[in-house]
Amino acid sequence: MISHISGILENIDKDSIIIDVNGVGYKIFAPTSLISIIGSLGNKVKVFTVQIVREDSLSLYGFISKEEKNLFNALLSVSGIGPKSAMTLISVMPPDKLVAAITHGDVDLISSAPGVGKKTAQRVVVELKDKISKAYGINPSEMAKEIGDEGVVSDAISALVTLGYSSREARDVLLKLDLSKTLSVEDVIKIALKNLA
């Protein structure tokens, strides 16, 4: 198993890169998040990888971070999701947004990715919601016991993630807030944003 590859960036295509490691060029399929920031040809780069072995092929998939790599592996565990569909989901949505969509059961957002239908999106939610929630420390119902209404907490986390904050940042700031009185989602978000600033 190849965990990561470090070498010289030799080529960039729309869905893959080639990294030269001591004279051997490794073609690595990559999400747009990696391709858009990988840098210039000739630069030394490090990419976290997942190796997929099939009867007729051996493929490498590369990621910016271990978080993206772990999310890709989690998606592969869902029946009906192969490497291409998993890569499409990661390319269309940043990891935090995808994690929020899964933990909040946002089937419409997940199915908006090309090649991912409603049934597949539902399977992603059903099979990964608990795993992802535990891995990322997100549990709206537990947070609701501590700070208030589950719907408000869930909506506030989704909104903060959409604004660019990580799921962990959103969760942490909401846990710090005193939300003992009933507040609207908008009020919770305003208070959270003040605390994040």
CYANA upper distance limits for C-alpha pairs under 8 A (distance plus 0.5 A):
  1 MET  CA     50 VAL  CA      8.15
  1 MET  CA     51 GLN  CA      6.68
  2 ILE  CA     49 THR  CA      6.93
  2 ILE  CA     50 VAL  CA      7.18
  2 ILE  CA     51 GLN  CA      6.65
  3 SER  CA     48 PHE  CA      6.54
  3 SER  CA     49 THR  CA      5.71
  3 SER  CA     50 VAL  CA      6.94
  3 SER  CA     51 GLN  CA      8.43
  4 HIS  CA     46 LYS  CA      7.44
  4 HIS  CA     47 VAL  CA      5.98
  4 HIS  CA     48 PHE  CA      4.66
  4 HIS  CA     49 THR  CA      5.38
  4 HIS  CA     50 VAL  CA      8.45
  5 ILE  CA     19 ILE  CA      8.32
  5 ILE  CA     21 VAL  CA      8.41
  5 ILE  CA     46 LYS  CA      6.11
  5 ILE  CA     47 VAL  CA      5.87
  5 ILE  CA     48 PHE  CA      7.04
  5 ILE  CA     49 THR  CA      7.51
  6 SER  CA     19 ILE  CA      8.09
  6 SER  CA     21 VAL  CA      7.44
  6 SER  CA     44 LYS  CA      7.60
  6 SER  CA     45 VAL  CA      6.07
  6 SER  CA     46 LYS  CA      4.72
  6 SER  CA     47 VAL  CA      6.98
  7 GLY  CA     19 ILE  CA      6.19
  7 GLY  CA     20 ASP  CA      5.94
  7 GLY  CA     21 VAL  CA      5.33
  7 GLY  CA     22 ASN  CA      8.21
  7 GLY  CA     44 LYS  CA      5.84
  7 GLY  CA     45 VAL  CA      6.11
  7 GLY  CA     46 LYS  CA      7.16
  8 ILE  CA     19 ILE  CA      5.92
  8 ILE  CA     20 ASP  CA      5.58
  8 ILE  CA     21 VAL  CA      7.18
  8 ILE  CA     41 LEU  CA      8.14
  8 ILE  CA     42 GLY  CA      6.06
  8 ILE  CA     43 ASN  CA      6.01
  8 ILE  CA     44 LYS  CA      4.96
  8 ILE  CA     45 VAL  CA      6.61
  9 LEU  CA     17 ILE  CA      7.97
  9 LEU  CA     18 ILE  CA      6.71
  9 LEU  CA     19 ILE  CA      5.16
  9 LEU  CA     20 ASP  CA      6.88
  9 LEU  CA     40 SER  CA      7.80
  9 LEU  CA     41 LEU  CA      5.63
  9 LEU  CA     42 GLY  CA      5.75
  9 LEU  CA     43 ASN  CA      6.09
  9 LEU  CA     44 LYS  CA      6.74
  9 LEU  CA     45 VAL  CA      6.91
 10 GLU  CA     17 ILE  CA      8.04
 10 GLU  CA     18 ILE  CA      5.90
 10 GLU  CA     19 ILE  CA      5.97
 10 GLU  CA     20 ASP  CA      6.63
 10 GLU  CA     25 GLY  CA      8.30
 10 GLU  CA     41 LEU  CA      6.05
 10 GLU  CA     42 GLY  CA      6.63
 11 ASN  CA     17 ILE  CA      5.96
 11 ASN  CA     18 ILE  CA      5.46
 11 ASN  CA     19 ILE  CA      7.72
 11 ASN  CA     41 LEU  CA      6.98
 12 ILE  CA     16 SER  CA      6.71
 12 ILE  CA     17 ILE  CA      4.97
 12 ILE  CA     18 ILE  CA      7.10
 12 ILE  CA     35 ILE  CA      7.79
 12 ILE  CA     41 LEU  CA      8.29
 13 ASP  CA     17 ILE  CA      6.41
 14 LYS  CA     32 THR  CA      8.35
 14 LYS  CA     35 ILE  CA      8.09
 15 ASP  CA     29 PHE  CA      6.31
 15 ASP  CA     30 ALA  CA      6.13
 15 ASP  CA     31 PRO  CA      7.10
 15 ASP  CA     32 THR  CA      7.60
 15 ASP  CA     35 ILE  CA      8.05
 16 SER  CA     27 LYS  CA      7.23
 16 SER  CA     28 ILE  CA      5.91
 16 SER  CA     29 PHE  CA      4.61
 16 SER  CA     30 ALA  CA      5.55
 16 SER  CA     31 PRO  CA      8.40
 16 SER  CA     35 ILE  CA      7.99
 17 ILE  CA     27 LYS  CA      6.29
 17 ILE  CA     28 ILE  CA      5.85
 17 ILE  CA     29 PHE  CA      6.99
 17 ILE  CA     30 ALA  CA      7.47
 17 ILE  CA     35 ILE  CA      8.02
 18 ILE  CA     25 GLY  CA      6.43
 18 ILE  CA     26 TYR  CA      5.78
 18 ILE  CA     27 LYS  CA      4.94
 18 ILE  CA     28 ILE  CA      6.58
 19 ILE  CA     25 GLY  CA      5.95
 19 ILE  CA     26 TYR  CA      5.74
 19 ILE  CA     27 LYS  CA      7.22
 19 ILE  CA     28 ILE  CA      8.20
 19 ILE  CA     45 VAL  CA      8.43
 20 ASP  CA     24 VAL  CA      5.86
 20 ASP  CA     25 GLY  CA      4.78
 20 ASP  CA     26 TYR  CA      6.81
 21 VAL  CA     25 GLY  CA      6.83
 21 VAL  CA     26 TYR  CA      8.05
 27 LYS  CA     59 SER  CA      8.47
 27 LYS  CA     60 LEU  CA      7.44
 28 ILE  CA     59 SER  CA      7.77
 28 ILE  CA     60 LEU  CA      5.40
 28 ILE  CA     61 TYR  CA      5.72
 28 ILE  CA     62 GLY  CA      6.26
 29 PHE  CA     59 SER  CA      8.24
 29 PHE  CA     60 LEU  CA      6.65
 29 PHE  CA     61 TYR  CA      5.13
 29 PHE  CA     62 GLY  CA      6.52
 30 ALA  CA     34 LEU  CA      6.75
 30 ALA  CA     35 ILE  CA      7.07
 30 ALA  CA     61 TYR  CA      6.25
 30 ALA  CA     62 GLY  CA      5.54
 30 ALA  CA     63 PHE  CA      6.92
 30 ALA  CA     87 MET  CA      7.87
 31 PRO  CA     35 ILE  CA      6.99
 31 PRO  CA     62 GLY  CA      8.11
 31 PRO  CA     63 PHE  CA      7.62
 31 PRO  CA     87 MET  CA      6.43
 31 PRO  CA     88 THR  CA      7.69
 31 PRO  CA     90 ILE  CA      6.88
 31 PRO  CA     91 SER  CA      5.14
 32 THR  CA     36 SER  CA      6.28
 32 THR  CA     91 SER  CA      5.59
 32 THR  CA     92 VAL  CA      8.41
 33 SER  CA     37 ILE  CA      7.29
 33 SER  CA     64 ILE  CA      8.02
 33 SER  CA     91 SER  CA      6.68
 33 SER  CA     94 PRO  CA      8.09
 34 LEU  CA     38 ILE  CA      6.16
 34 LEU  CA     62 GLY  CA      8.34
 34 LEU  CA     63 PHE  CA      6.62
 34 LEU  CA     64 ILE  CA      6.04
 38 ILE  CA     45 VAL  CA      7.91
 39 GLY  CA     43 ASN  CA      7.36
 47 VAL  CA     62 GLY  CA      6.19
 47 VAL  CA     63 PHE  CA      6.22
 47 VAL  CA     64 ILE  CA      6.49
 47 VAL  CA     65 SER  CA      8.23
 48 PHE  CA     62 GLY  CA      5.96
 48 PHE  CA     63 PHE  CA      5.63
 48 PHE  CA     64 ILE  CA      6.94
 48 PHE  CA     65 SER  CA      6.90
 48 PHE  CA     66 LYS  CA      6.97
 48 PHE  CA     69 LYS  CA      7.26
 49 THR  CA     60 LEU  CA      6.84
 49 THR  CA     61 TYR  CA      5.89
 49 THR  CA     62 GLY  CA      4.89
 49 THR  CA     63 PHE  CA      6.75
 49 THR  CA     69 LYS  CA      7.44
 50 VAL  CA     60 LEU  CA      6.23
 50 VAL  CA     61 TYR  CA      5.70
 50 VAL  CA     62 GLY  CA      7.07
 50 VAL  CA     69 LYS  CA      7.61
 50 VAL  CA     73 ASN  CA      8.40
 51 GLN  CA     58 LEU  CA      7.68
 51 GLN  CA     59 SER  CA      6.31
 51 GLN  CA     60 LEU  CA      5.15
 51 GLN  CA     61 TYR  CA      7.00
 52 ILE  CA     58 LEU  CA      6.35
 52 ILE  CA     59 SER  CA      5.68
 52 ILE  CA     60 LEU  CA      6.79
 52 ILE  CA     61 TYR  CA      8.36
 53 VAL  CA     57 SER  CA      6.67
 53 VAL  CA     58 LEU  CA      5.13
 53 VAL  CA     59 SER  CA      7.02
 54 ARG  CA     58 LEU  CA      6.62
 62 GLY  CA     69 LYS  CA      8.03
 63 PHE  CA     68 GLU  CA      6.53
 63 PHE  CA     69 LYS  CA      6.31
 64 ILE  CA     68 GLU  CA      7.35
 64 ILE  CA     69 LYS  CA      8.47
 65 SER  CA     69 LYS  CA      6.92
 66 LYS  CA     70 ASN  CA      6.49
 67 GLU  CA     71 LEU  CA      6.66
 67 GLU  CA     95 PRO  CA      7.97
 68 GLU  CA     72 PHE  CA      6.66
 68 GLU  CA     90 ILE  CA      8.01
 68 GLU  CA     95 PRO  CA      6.68
 69 LYS  CA     73 ASN  CA      6.83
 70 ASN  CA     74 ALA  CA      6.67
 71 LEU  CA     75 LEU  CA      6.68
 71 LEU  CA     95 PRO  CA      7.84
 72 PHE  CA     76 LEU  CA      6.78
 72 PHE  CA     83 PRO  CA      8.47
 72 PHE  CA     86 ALA  CA      6.41
 72 PHE  CA     87 MET  CA      7.55
 72 PHE  CA     90 ILE  CA      7.85
 73 ASN  CA     77 SER  CA      7.08
 74 ALA  CA     78 VAL  CA      7.75
 74 ALA  CA    128 LEU  CA      7.80
 75 LEU  CA     81 ILE  CA      7.08
 75 LEU  CA     86 ALA  CA      6.25
 75 LEU  CA    124 VAL  CA      7.67
 75 LEU  CA    128 LEU  CA      8.28
 76 LEU  CA     81 ILE  CA      6.15
 76 LEU  CA     82 GLY  CA      6.29
 76 LEU  CA     83 PRO  CA      7.07
 76 LEU  CA     86 ALA  CA      7.04
 77 SER  CA     81 ILE  CA      8.00
 78 VAL  CA    123 ARG  CA      7.45
 78 VAL  CA    124 VAL  CA      6.63
 78 VAL  CA    127 GLU  CA      6.91
 78 VAL  CA    128 LEU  CA      8.13
 79 SER  CA    123 ARG  CA      8.05
 80 GLY  CA    120 THR  CA      7.18
 81 ILE  CA     85 SER  CA      6.22
 81 ILE  CA     86 ALA  CA      6.78
 81 ILE  CA    120 THR  CA      8.03
 82 GLY  CA     86 ALA  CA      6.63
 83 PRO  CA     87 MET  CA      6.45
 84 LYS  CA     88 THR  CA      6.59
 85 SER  CA     89 LEU  CA      6.76
 85 SER  CA    115 GLY  CA      7.28
 85 SER  CA    116 VAL  CA      7.38
 86 ALA  CA     90 ILE  CA      6.85
 87 MET  CA     91 SER  CA      6.49
 88 THR  CA     92 VAL  CA      6.56
 88 THR  CA    113 ALA  CA      7.24
 88 THR  CA    114 PRO  CA      7.57
 89 LEU  CA     93 MET  CA      6.66
 89 LEU  CA     98 LEU  CA      8.20
 89 LEU  CA    110 ILE  CA      7.93
 89 LEU  CA    113 ALA  CA      6.44
 90 ILE  CA     94 PRO  CA      6.77
 90 ILE  CA     95 PRO  CA      7.08
 90 ILE  CA     98 LEU  CA      7.98
 92 VAL  CA    113 ALA  CA      6.83
 93 MET  CA     97 LYS  CA      6.47
 93 MET  CA     98 LEU  CA      6.23
 94 PRO  CA     98 LEU  CA      6.76
 95 PRO  CA     99 VAL  CA      6.47
 96 ASP  CA    100 ALA  CA      6.59
 96 ASP  CA    161 VAL  CA      6.95
 96 ASP  CA    165 TYR  CA      8.41
 96 ASP  CA    166 SER  CA      6.04
 96 ASP  CA    167 SER  CA      6.33
 97 LYS  CA    101 ALA  CA      6.62
 97 LYS  CA    158 SER  CA      8.30
 97 LYS  CA    161 VAL  CA      6.47
 97 LYS  CA    162 THR  CA      7.01
 98 LEU  CA    102 ILE  CA      6.68
 98 LEU  CA    110 ILE  CA      7.95
 99 VAL  CA    103 THR  CA      6.60
 99 VAL  CA    132 ILE  CA      7.37
 99 VAL  CA    167 SER  CA      8.15
100 ALA  CA    104 HIS  CA      6.40
100 ALA  CA    157 ILE  CA      8.06
100 ALA  CA    158 SER  CA      6.49
100 ALA  CA    161 VAL  CA      7.64
100 ALA  CA    167 SER  CA      7.38
101 ALA  CA    105 GLY  CA      6.36
101 ALA  CA    106 ASP  CA      5.26
101 ALA  CA    107 VAL  CA      7.86
101 ALA  CA    109 LEU  CA      7.23
101 ALA  CA    110 ILE  CA      7.25
101 ALA  CA    158 SER  CA      8.18
102 ILE  CA    106 ASP  CA      6.76
102 ILE  CA    107 VAL  CA      8.25
102 ILE  CA    110 ILE  CA      8.25
102 ILE  CA    124 VAL  CA      7.63
102 ILE  CA    125 VAL  CA      5.62
102 ILE  CA    128 LEU  CA      7.51
102 ILE  CA    129 LYS  CA      6.14
102 ILE  CA    132 ILE  CA      8.08
103 THR  CA    125 VAL  CA      7.66
103 THR  CA    128 LEU  CA      8.47
103 THR  CA    129 LYS  CA      5.44
103 THR  CA    130 ASP  CA      7.99
103 THR  CA    132 ILE  CA      7.29
103 THR  CA    133 SER  CA      6.51
103 THR  CA    138 ILE  CA      8.03
104 HIS  CA    129 LYS  CA      8.38
104 HIS  CA    154 SER  CA      7.21
104 HIS  CA    158 SER  CA      8.28
105 GLY  CA    122 GLN  CA      8.43
105 GLY  CA    125 VAL  CA      6.17
105 GLY  CA    129 LYS  CA      8.00
106 ASP  CA    110 ILE  CA      7.02
106 ASP  CA    125 VAL  CA      8.36
107 VAL  CA    111 SER  CA      6.44
107 VAL  CA    118 LYS  CA      7.13
107 VAL  CA    121 ALA  CA      5.90
107 VAL  CA    122 GLN  CA      6.36
107 VAL  CA    125 VAL  CA      7.69
108 ASP  CA    112 SER  CA      6.68
108 ASP  CA    118 LYS  CA      7.72
108 ASP  CA    121 ALA  CA      8.30
109 LEU  CA    113 ALA  CA      8.04
110 ILE  CA    116 VAL  CA      7.86
110 ILE  CA    121 ALA  CA      6.10
111 SER  CA    116 VAL  CA      5.58
111 SER  CA    117 GLY  CA      5.61
111 SER  CA    118 LYS  CA      5.86
111 SER  CA    120 THR  CA      8.08
111 SER  CA    121 ALA  CA      5.86
112 SER  CA    116 VAL  CA      7.55
112 SER  CA    117 GLY  CA      8.33
116 VAL  CA    120 THR  CA      6.60
116 VAL  CA    121 ALA  CA      7.01
117 GLY  CA    121 ALA  CA      6.62
118 LYS  CA    122 GLN  CA      6.57
119 LYS  CA    123 ARG  CA      6.77
120 THR  CA    124 VAL  CA      6.74
121 ALA  CA    125 VAL  CA      6.87
122 GLN  CA    126 VAL  CA      6.59
123 ARG  CA    127 GLU  CA      6.30
124 VAL  CA    128 LEU  CA      6.22
124 VAL  CA    129 LYS  CA      8.16
125 VAL  CA    129 LYS  CA      5.71
127 GLU  CA    131 LYS  CA      8.33
128 LEU  CA    132 ILE  CA      6.22
129 LYS  CA    133 SER  CA      6.46
130 ASP  CA    134 LYS  CA      6.65
131 LYS  CA    135 ALA  CA      6.59
132 ILE  CA    136 TYR  CA      6.46
132 ILE  CA    138 ILE  CA      8.37
133 SER  CA    137 GLY  CA      6.09
133 SER  CA    138 ILE  CA      5.09
133 SER  CA    139 ASN  CA      6.39
134 LYS  CA    138 ILE  CA      6.92
134 LYS  CA    139 ASN  CA      8.03
136 TYR  CA    167 SER  CA      7.98
136 TYR  CA    168 ARG  CA      7.44
137 GLY  CA    168 ARG  CA      7.72
138 ILE  CA    167 SER  CA      7.99
138 ILE  CA    168 ARG  CA      8.09
138 ILE  CA    171 ARG  CA      7.35
139 ASN  CA    143 MET  CA      6.70
140 PRO  CA    144 ALA  CA      6.35
140 PRO  CA    150 GLU  CA      6.16
140 PRO  CA    151 GLY  CA      8.47
140 PRO  CA    153 VAL  CA      6.59
140 PRO  CA    154 SER  CA      6.16
141 SER  CA    145 LYS  CA      6.96
141 SER  CA    150 GLU  CA      5.94
142 GLU  CA    146 GLU  CA      7.24
143 MET  CA    147 ILE  CA      6.46
143 MET  CA    148 GLY  CA      7.93
143 MET  CA    150 GLU  CA      7.82
143 MET  CA    153 VAL  CA      7.76
143 MET  CA    175 LEU  CA      7.58
144 ALA  CA    148 GLY  CA      4.97
144 ALA  CA    149 ASP  CA      5.69
144 ALA  CA    150 GLU  CA      5.16
144 ALA  CA    153 VAL  CA      6.98
145 LYS  CA    149 ASP  CA      8.27
145 LYS  CA    150 GLU  CA      8.44
146 GLU  CA    175 LEU  CA      8.08
147 ILE  CA    174 LEU  CA      8.24
147 ILE  CA    175 LEU  CA      7.33
147 ILE  CA    177 LEU  CA      8.17
147 ILE  CA    178 ASP  CA      7.49
147 ILE  CA    179 LEU  CA      5.84
147 ILE  CA    180 SER  CA      6.73
148 GLY  CA    152 VAL  CA      8.15
148 GLY  CA    153 VAL  CA      7.84
148 GLY  CA    179 LEU  CA      6.84
148 GLY  CA    180 SER  CA      7.01
148 GLY  CA    181 LYS  CA      8.50
148 GLY  CA    182 THR  CA      7.84
149 ASP  CA    153 VAL  CA      6.83
149 ASP  CA    182 THR  CA      8.48
150 GLU  CA    154 SER  CA      6.51
151 GLY  CA    155 ASP  CA      6.50
152 VAL  CA    156 ALA  CA      6.42
152 VAL  CA    184 SER  CA      7.40
152 VAL  CA    185 VAL  CA      5.70
152 VAL  CA    188 VAL  CA      8.35
153 VAL  CA    157 ILE  CA      6.66
153 VAL  CA    174 LEU  CA      8.21
153 VAL  CA    185 VAL  CA      8.15
154 SER  CA    158 SER  CA      6.78
155 ASP  CA    159 ALA  CA      6.60
155 ASP  CA    185 VAL  CA      7.19
156 ALA  CA    160 LEU  CA      6.63
156 ALA  CA    170 ALA  CA      8.44
156 ALA  CA    185 VAL  CA      6.42
156 ALA  CA    186 GLU  CA      8.38
156 ALA  CA    188 VAL  CA      7.26
156 ALA  CA    189 ILE  CA      6.34
157 ILE  CA    161 VAL  CA      6.63
157 ILE  CA    167 SER  CA      7.33
157 ILE  CA    170 ALA  CA      6.02
157 ILE  CA    171 ARG  CA      7.18
158 SER  CA    162 THR  CA      6.64
159 ALA  CA    163 LEU  CA      6.76
159 ALA  CA    189 ILE  CA      8.06
160 LEU  CA    164 GLY  CA      7.07
160 LEU  CA    165 TYR  CA      6.13
160 LEU  CA    166 SER  CA      8.27
160 LEU  CA    167 SER  CA      8.41
160 LEU  CA    170 ALA  CA      6.55
160 LEU  CA    189 ILE  CA      7.74
161 VAL  CA    165 TYR  CA      5.27
161 VAL  CA    166 SER  CA      6.17
161 VAL  CA    167 SER  CA      6.54
161 VAL  CA    170 ALA  CA      7.52
165 TYR  CA    169 GLU  CA      6.68
165 TYR  CA    170 ALA  CA      6.98
166 SER  CA    170 ALA  CA      6.79
167 SER  CA    171 ARG  CA      6.60
168 ARG  CA    172 ASP  CA      6.44
169 GLU  CA    173 VAL  CA      6.59
170 ALA  CA    174 LEU  CA      6.71
170 ALA  CA    192 ALA  CA      8.40
171 ARG  CA    175 LEU  CA      6.70
172 ASP  CA    176 LYS  CA      6.95
173 VAL  CA    177 LEU  CA      7.03
173 VAL  CA    192 ALA  CA      6.67
173 VAL  CA    195 ASN  CA      7.50
173 VAL  CA    196 LEU  CA      7.59
174 LEU  CA    192 ALA  CA      7.04
177 LEU  CA    191 ILE  CA      8.42
177 LEU  CA    192 ALA  CA      7.99
179 LEU  CA    183 LEU  CA      7.72
179 LEU  CA    188 VAL  CA      8.41
183 LEU  CA    187 ASP  CA      6.50
183 LEU  CA    188 VAL  CA      6.92
184 SER  CA    188 VAL  CA      6.82
185 VAL  CA    189 ILE  CA      6.64
186 GLU  CA    190 LYS  CA      6.70
187 ASP  CA    191 ILE  CA      6.71
188 VAL  CA    192 ALA  CA      6.54
189 ILE  CA    193 LEU  CA      6.49
190 LYS  CA    194 LYS  CA      6.81
191 ILE  CA    195 ASN  CA      6.90
192 ALA  CA    196 LEU  CA      6.64
193 LEU  CA    197 ALA  CA      6.60
